[in-house]
Amino acid sequence: MTLFDHRRREIQDRIAPLATRMRPRNLDEFVGQKHILAPGMVLRRAIEDDRVPSMILWGPPGSGKTTLARLIAGATGSHFEQLSAVSSGVKEVRAIMAAANDRLGETGRRTILFIDEIHRFSKSQQDGLLPHVEEGTVTLIGATTENPSFEVISPLLSRTRVYTLEPLNDDDIAEIIDRAIADVDHGLGRDRVTLSEDARDFLLRVAGGDARTALNTLELAVESTSKDGSGHIAVTLETMEESLQRQSRYDRLGDMHYDTISAFIKSIRASDPDAALYYLARMIDAGEDPVFIARRLVISAAEDIGLANPNGLAMAMAAQQAVSFVGMPEGRIPLAEATIFLASAPKSNSAYRAIDRALKMVRNSRDEPVPHHLRNAPTRLMKDLGYGEGYVYAHDRPGHFVEADNLPEKIKDERFYEPGELGAEKAIRERLLGWWGDRYRRRPGD
């Protein structure tokens, strides 16, 4: 390192964001992830024994993936190279691999290649990493917020180990905040910062397990507060609230998107309107497409409420039309109305199960001939062949009902629909029992 490099590093350390300045310098300073980094745990042992494998670090933003990769490089004396999968491509990877190969041959020093957001590399780009990982040219550390089972190709997964990082808990975030406030060399120690109790509680709550969010918000709050007469900076709740920089972890193409919509639908299915409203609010607040939410409400109305309350589908369709018509933010109201209605309605999945049973029958058997009395007979030839013969117009009979074998002969005793016993479907069940008797006393498959 030259004199100019040293000077540049000093300046960068001074002007860098608090979250960067407060990165831990060694594993003992690393906060959280005790399930893999506490003394004696698997990854900690691998680092201390200098037997670090190529790995994928899977965890939410602010859980320490980049910091951990840098600490591993420092602890093992490895050269550290960092790429972002968003802005880097094959050319950059090839250059790093060539330099790593030369470095290994000339000095024996290994290279750790850290690829942030590795899930954004295409399949072919991930394929290109395989020979270098396999030959040991580099030790690959990939970071991702997405489930690697879906986003990282199987051959690369088989050559790496996946370590899951958890969101930091409130105690972890509190420790990080306290260190930042006390640290004179890298943190805010020279500013003599204090936080009111409610400001501190608010910061812990909104951080959501993300150390970067906590430190960025704290830094802005301190910068927004003037020193008092004694040179102290006393941060209030009001200042902390104003300083909050919302950086939603909700990715409309990622796991958070699917997890949240899954929780939303399952809460409706579980008849829990409060939970359903909570997940609806999270999606709305994150900017989720309201038409997507409405579409899922329509599916839920048909799948989970069904015939127990046929008005559920009408309500969901009305919400979809209302959202498309009025837009947001007013569209949140019909979305909430439909959510509450569906979550509070009696439940039935009989239509969902019935059509799947029928589809299974159709796909696993030949197409049986349609009974003659149900066939279309627009021509004399068809009538002569018996098409339509024996058909009775139901509306000409008492109760508008005719008992007949309408299924093909070979499957005439099959049952697909099993009426539920809740809500409006209870009346449907009683009506079908009155018409068909024994058929609807048997369960499908009996």
N, C-alpha and C positions, 0 to 999 in steps of 0.2 A: 504494500500500500504506500503510495507516494504521499508527500506532504499535502498536496492539493486534495487527494482522495480523503485524507484524514480530516482536513478542514471541511470538505463537503459533507462528510458523515456527521460532523459535529453540528453543522447548520441544519441538516435534515432532522437530526434528533431533536433539535429545539423547536422546529416549526411543524413537525409531524403531528397528526391528530393524536389526542390523548390515548385512543385505543391502540395506536401503533406504538407509542412510547411506553405503554404499560405492558407490552408483551413480556411474558416471563422469560428470564434468562437461562433457566435450567428446569429440570423436571420437578424439583422440589417446590418451585414457585408456581407450577401449573395447577390451576384450580379446577376441580371437577373430574369426571371420568374415572373415578376410583375403581370402577369395575374392571378396567384394563390397565390402569397406571399406578394403582397403589402398590407399595412394596410387596414383592412376591407374586403380583399378578402377571398374566401371560405376556402382554406387550412390554411391561416394565422390565421383565427378566430378559426378553429378547434384546432390548436396547442396552441394558447393562452388560450383557454377555457379548455384545457386538455381533449379533446374529439376526439382524433386522431383515425380514422378508419383504418382497414387494407386497403392497397392500392397497386396499380401498378403504378410505375413511368415510363412513356414511353417517351424516348427522345434520341437524338443522343449522341455519346461519348462527354465527356467534358462539358455537360450541367448542371452537378451538382447533379446527382441522388444519388450517395454515400454520398456526403457532406450533402445533405438535409436530408437523413435518419439519419445520425449521429446527426445533429442539432435537429431533432425531438426528438430523444432519450434524448438528453441533456435537452431540454426545458421541457420535461414531466417527468424528473427524472426516466426514464426507464433504465433497464439494456439492453445493446446493444450486440447482437450477429450477426455476419456476416458470410455468407456462399457464396461460388461461385458454381453455378449449374454445372460448368464445372468439378470441382474436388470433389464435395461432393455427397453423396448418402443418402439412407434411414437410414443407421446406424448413421450418423452425425445428421440428423434431429431428430431421436428418442432421442438421448442423450440430445439435446438442449431442446426438449419438456419436457422431464422428469425433467431436472434441472429447467426449467421455472415454471413447476407445483409446484415443491418443494419451489422455491423462493417465489412464489405468496402466498403459504400457510403459510410459515414461517415468512416472512417479509412484505407481502402485496405489494412487489415491482413488477411491471409489466416488461415484456420482449418484446423488439422489435427485431424481427428476420428479418434481411435484407438479401435477396437472390439476389445476382448479377447474371444477365443473366438468369433470371428465365425461359425464353423461352427454355432453353436447358434442363430443367427437362422434363422427359418423362411424358406421360399421367398418368401412375400409380404413379409416384413420386408426381405429382401435386395432384392426388386424395388423397394421404396420408396426405396432408396438411389440407384438408377440415375439419375434425373433430376438430382439434386444433384451427383453425381460428374461426370456428363456436362457440366453447365453450369459446373462449377468453383466451386460455392458453397463446397465444402470439398475439401481433399485427404484422401482416405480412406486410413488405414493400418489394415488388418485383421490381427489376429494369430490364428493357429490352430496347433494341434498335429496337426491331421488333414489328410489329403491334399486340397487345395483342388479337385482335379479331380472329387472325389466330393461335397464338402461345400459348395462355393460355386457358385452358379448360373452358367451359361455367359455370360449377358449381362454380369454383374458381372466375371467373369474377363476378358472381352474388353476391359473398360474399365480394367483394372488390370494391373500387372506383378507377377509372383510371384517373390519372392526366398527362396531356401531357406537357412535357418540350420542349421548343423551342431552336434552336441553339442561342447562344449568339450573339448579334449584335456587330458592331465595337466599339460602345461607351462602351458596357459592357467589351469587351476585353481590351480596352484602360484603363479603370478604374482598372482592375485587374493587368495589367502591371505596371501602375503607383504606385499602392500599393506595389507591389513586389519590385520595385526599391527603394521606400522610406522607407520600413519597416526595422528598425534596428534589432529588436528582432528575426524576423522569415524570413525576406526576404534578399534583397541585399543592404540594407541601409549602412552597414559598408564599402562596396566596392566603394561607391560614383560612381555609374554607370550612364552614359549618353548614349542615343541612338541618332544617326544622324536621321534627319527627314525621309530620304528615307529608313533607316533600320527599323524605327518604322512603316512606311506605309507598308513595305514589310511584317513585322511580323503580322500586323492586317489582311493583305490580305490572307496570307497563313494559318492563324489560322483557318479560315473557321468556326468561331463560337465555336471552341473547346478551352476552357480555359487551359486544360492540355497540348495540343499541343503548345499553346502560351508560357506557362511557361517553358516547357521542352526545347523549342527552345531558349528562352531567356537565360536560365541557361547555356546551352552549349555555347552560343555565349559569355557570360561573362567569362566562364572558358577558352575560347580559345583566349581571349584578354589580353595582358599584360598591367600592370599599367604604366601610363606615369610618368614623373618625379615628378609630384605633387601628385601622388597616386590615380589618377582618372583612371577609365576604360571607354574608349570611344569606343562603339561598332559601327562598320561601316556596310554598306549594304553588302559588300563582305563577312565579317565574318558571318553575319546573314544568308546569302544564303548558305554558307558552313556548317553552323550549323543546317540547317533545317533537322529534322528527319521526313521523310515522313511516316506517319502512316495512310494509306488510310482507310477511313470509308466505303469503298465499300466492301460489303460482298456478295460473289457470291451466297450465299444461303439465303440472307436476303432482306429486303425491298429496300435497295439502288440498289441492282441488278435489281429488277423488276421495280422500278421507273425509272431507267436510260434507260433500254431497251425500256420501254413504251414511254419515252420522245423521244428516237431515232426514233422509228417507227412512232410516231405521227408527228414528225417534217418532216419526209419524206412525209407522207400523206398530210401535210400542204404545200408541195412544198417549204420548207425552207432549202436549202442546208447548210447554215451557222450554223443553230441550230443543224441540223443532224450531221454535222462534229464535233461540240462541244461535243455532247453526245458520238459520236464514240470515240473521243480523250479521254474522261473520262474513257470509258470502256477499251480502250487499255492501258492507263496509269496505271489502277488498276490491270492489268493482267487478264482481262476477256479472256475466251477461244475464240480465233478468229474464230474457226469453229462454235461456237454458234452464233456469230455475223453474220457470212456468212449465216447460216441457216435462221436467221430472215430476212435477206435481200432477200433470195429466197421467203419466205412467203410474204413479202411486195410486191415483184415484181408481184406475181400472184394475190394478194388480192387488191392492191391499184393502180397499174399501169395497169396491165391486158392487155386487147386487145387494149387499147389506144396506147400502144407501146409494141408489143410482144417481141421486142428486150430486154426489161427490164429483163425478166426471163432469157434470154440467158446471159445477162451481170452479173446477180446475180450468176448464175451457174458457169460462168467463174471465178468470184471472189472466189467462194467456192473452186474450183479446184486449183486456183492459190495459195490461202492461204495454202491449204493442201500440195501443191507441194514445195513452197519456204519457208514456215514457217514465223516466225516473227524474226526481226522487219520489213523485207521487205514486209511482207504480209499486212502491214498497207496501202500500196499504192493501190493495187487492191480493198481493202475494201473501201478506200476513193473514188476511181474511181466509183465503183458501187453505193456508197451512193449519190454522186453528180448526177450521171446519173438518178437514180430513183427519187430523190427529184426534179430534173429539168424536168422530163418527164410529159406529159399530164396524167391525172389520170382517172381510170375507175375501179369500183368494180363490174361490170356487171357479170363477171364469178362467183365471190363469191356469189352474190345474186341469180344468176340463179341456181347454184347447191343446195343452201339452200332451194329455193322454190321447186325444184324437190324432194329433200329429205323429205321435209315436206309432199308433196303429197304422196310419197311412204309410209311413216310411218303412215299416217293417213287414209289410204285406202287399200283395198285389191289389190292384184296383178292382174291387168286386163290382159286378154288374149292378147298375141302378135298378131297383124293382120296377116292373112294367108300369104300375099304376102312377108312378111319379115321373115317367119319361115324357118329354115334349113330343107332341104329335101334330105338327103343322101340315103334314101331307097325308094323302090317302094311303100311300104305301106304308107309312109308319103306323097309321091306325089299323091297317090290315095285319100288321105284325104284332098287334096287341099293345102298342104304346099308348099309355094313358088309360088303358082298360081297368075299370074298377076304382078309379079315382073318385072320391066323394068330396065335394066342396064343403069344408068345415063350417062355413057360415050358414049353411042350410040346416045344420043339426042343432039340437038343444045344447046350450052351453058353448056353442061354437067349437065343438070337439068331436073328433072321429078317432076311434081306436083302430090303428092299422100298423102293419110292420113296414116302417119306412126306411130301416136300415137294410143293406143288402142281405140276402138270405143267410150266408155263411156267418155273418156277425150280428144277426138280428137281436141277440140277447146281450150285446155289449152295453156297458154303461160308461159314460165319460163325465157327465155332470153330476156332482153330488152337492145338493143345496145345503147351505149353511143354516144355522138356527138363530141367527141374530138379525135384528132390524127388519127391514123390508123383506129380506130373503126368507124369513120364517114363513111369511104368507106364500111365497113362491113354493116352498117345500110342501106346505099343506095342499096347495092347489095341484101340484104334480102327483102327490100321493092319491088325491081324489080321482085324478084322471087315469093314472097308470098303475095304481095299487102296488103290487109286489115288485114291479121293476124298480121303484124308488125306495123300496124297503131294503134292497140289496145295495151293498157298497160296490163301487167300481172295482172290477177285477174278481168279484166273487162268482 
